[in-house]
Amino acid sequence: MSKSKFIINKFAKLFEQGMISYKDLSTEILNIIRSKRDEIVFKLKLAGKEEVEVVNKRLEKLERKIENLEKKKVKKVKKS
Protein backbone atom coordinates (compact mmCIF):
# COMPACT_ATOMS: atom_id res chain seq x y z
CA MET A 1 0.00 0.00 0.00
CA SER A 2 2.81 2.43 0.81
CA LYS A 3 4.43 1.91 -2.62
CA SER A 4 1.20 2.63 -4.46
CA LYS A 5 0.60 5.71 -2.29
CA PHE A 6 4.13 6.90 -3.03
CA ILE A 7 3.58 6.48 -6.78
CA ILE A 8 0.20 8.23 -6.63
CA ASN A 9 1.76 11.16 -4.73
CA LYS A 10 4.54 11.44 -7.34
CA PHE A 11 1.98 11.44 -10.17
CA ALA A 12 -0.08 14.05 -8.32
CA LYS A 13 2.96 16.31 -7.94
CA LEU A 14 3.86 15.92 -11.62
CA PHE A 15 0.28 16.68 -12.63
CA GLU A 16 0.19 19.73 -10.35
CA GLN A 17 3.47 21.07 -11.73
CA GLY A 18 2.23 20.47 -15.26
CA MET A 19 -0.93 22.48 -14.62
CA ILE A 20 1.02 25.33 -13.07
CA SER A 21 3.47 25.45 -15.96
CA TYR A 22 0.58 25.28 -18.45
CA LYS A 23 -1.09 28.28 -16.80
CA ASP A 24 2.20 30.16 -16.77
CA LEU A 25 2.78 29.32 -20.41
CA SER A 26 -0.69 30.45 -21.45
CA THR A 27 -0.43 33.74 -19.56
CA GLU A 28 3.01 34.35 -21.06
CA ILE A 29 1.66 33.76 -24.57
CA LEU A 30 -1.22 36.17 -23.92
CA ASN A 31 1.21 38.81 -22.63
CA ILE A 32 3.37 38.46 -25.73
CA ILE A 33 0.35 38.78 -28.03
CA ARG A 34 -0.93 41.85 -26.16
CA SER A 35 2.45 43.55 -26.31
CA LYS A 36 2.73 42.89 -30.06
CA ARG A 37 -0.78 44.29 -30.56
CA ASP A 38 0.10 47.42 -28.59
CA GLU A 39 3.32 47.77 -30.56
CA ILE A 40 1.45 47.58 -33.89
CA VAL A 41 -1.16 50.10 -32.73
CA PHE A 42 1.60 52.47 -31.63
CA LYS A 43 3.41 52.14 -34.98
CA LEU A 44 0.21 52.81 -36.94
CA LYS A 45 -0.58 55.78 -34.68
CA LEU A 46 -4.24 54.77 -34.47
CA ALA A 47 -6.59 57.08 -32.60
CA GLY A 48 -9.04 56.05 -29.95
CA LYS A 49 -12.81 56.24 -30.30
CA GLU A 50 -13.09 59.41 -28.23
CA GLU A 51 -10.42 61.18 -30.29
CA VAL A 52 -12.20 60.28 -33.53
CA GLU A 53 -15.51 61.61 -32.19
CA VAL A 54 -13.89 64.91 -31.19
CA VAL A 55 -12.28 65.29 -34.61
CA ASN A 56 -15.60 64.51 -36.34
CA LYS A 57 -17.40 67.18 -34.30
CA ARG A 58 -14.74 69.75 -35.13
CA LEU A 59 -14.98 68.82 -38.80
CA GLU A 60 -18.76 69.24 -38.77
CA LYS A 61 -18.43 72.70 -37.19
CA LEU A 62 -15.89 73.76 -39.82
CA GLU A 63 -18.11 72.49 -42.64
CA ARG A 64 -21.06 74.50 -41.28
CA LYS A 65 -18.88 77.61 -41.08
CA ILE A 66 -17.73 77.13 -44.66
CA GLU A 67 -21.33 76.73 -45.86
CA ASN A 68 -22.37 79.90 -44.02
CA LEU A 69 -19.46 81.86 -45.53
CA GLU A 70 -20.30 80.60 -49.01
CA LYS A 71 -23.95 81.63 -48.57
CA LYS A 72 -22.88 85.12 -47.44
CA LYS A 73 -20.51 85.39 -50.38
CA VAL A 74 -23.22 84.40 -52.82
CA LYS A 75 -25.61 86.97 -51.35
CA LYS A 76 -22.98 89.73 -51.66
CA VAL A 77 -22.23 88.80 -55.28
CA LYS A 78 -25.94 88.90 -56.20
CA LYS A 79 -26.31 92.38 -54.67
CA SER A 80 -23.50 93.79 -56.82
KAVENHU-V132260 format. One record per residue. N is the residue number from 0. RES is the residue in one small letter. PHI is phi as a letter, one per 20 degrees, with the letter a starting at -180 (NA if undefined). PSI is psi in degrees with one decimal (NA if undefined). D_FIRST is the distance of its C-alpha to the first C-alpha in whole Angstrom. Layout:
N_RES_PHI_PSI_D_FIRST, N_RES_PHI_PSI_D_FIRST
This chain:
0_m_NA_-38.1_0, 1_s_f_-33.4_4, 2_k_f_-42.4_5, 3_s_f_-38.0_5, 4_k_f_-39.4_6, 5_f_f_-44.7_9, 6_i_f_-42.2_10, 7_i_f_-41.6_11, 8_n_f_-40.4_12, 9_k_f_-43.8_14, 10_f_f_-37.5_15, 11_a_f_-42.4_16, 12_k_f_-43.0_18, 13_l_f_-43.2_20, 14_f_f_-43.2_21, 15_e_f_-44.4_22, 16_q_f_-36.9_24, 17_g_f_-41.3_26, 18_m_f_-41.2_27, 19_i_f_-44.4_29, 20_s_f_-33.0_30, 21_y_f_-43.6_31, 22_k_f_-41.8_33, 23_d_f_-42.1_35, 24_l_f_-43.9_36, 25_s_f_-40.1_37, 26_t_f_-35.4_39, 27_e_f_-41.6_40, 28_i_f_-43.1_42, 29_l_f_-40.3_43, 30_n_f_-40.6_45, 31_i_f_-43.9_46, 32_i_f_-43.2_48, 33_r_f_-41.0_49, 34_s_f_-38.4_51, 35_k_f_-40.0_52, 36_r_f_-46.3_54, 37_d_f_-38.0_55, 38_e_f_-42.6_57, 39_i_f_-43.7_58, 40_v_f_-41.0_60, 41_f_f_-41.4_61, 42_k_f_-37.5_63, 43_l_f_-11.3_64, 44_k_l_46.6_66, 45_l_f_145.7_65, 46_a_e_154.9_66, 47_g_f_170.4_64, 48_k_f_-42.4_65, 49_e_f_-41.6_67, 50_e_f_-39.5_69, 51_v_f_-41.2_70, 52_e_f_-41.1_71, 53_v_f_-43.3_73, 54_v_f_-40.0_75, 55_n_f_-40.9_76, 56_k_f_-42.2_77, 57_r_f_-39.6_79, 58_l_f_-42.2_80, 59_e_f_-42.5_82, 60_k_f_-43.9_84, 61_l_f_-38.8_85, 62_e_f_-40.9_86, 63_r_f_-40.2_88, 64_k_f_-41.3_90, 65_i_f_-43.2_91, 66_e_f_-43.2_92, 67_n_f_-42.1_94, 68_l_f_-38.6_96, 69_e_f_-39.7_96, 70_k_f_-43.1_98, 71_k_f_-39.4_100, 72_k_f_-40.7_101, 73_v_f_-40.9_102, 74_k_f_-40.4_104, 75_k_f_-39.3_106, 76_v_f_-38.9_107, 77_k_f_-32.8_108, 78_k_f_-29.3_111, 79_s_f_NA_112
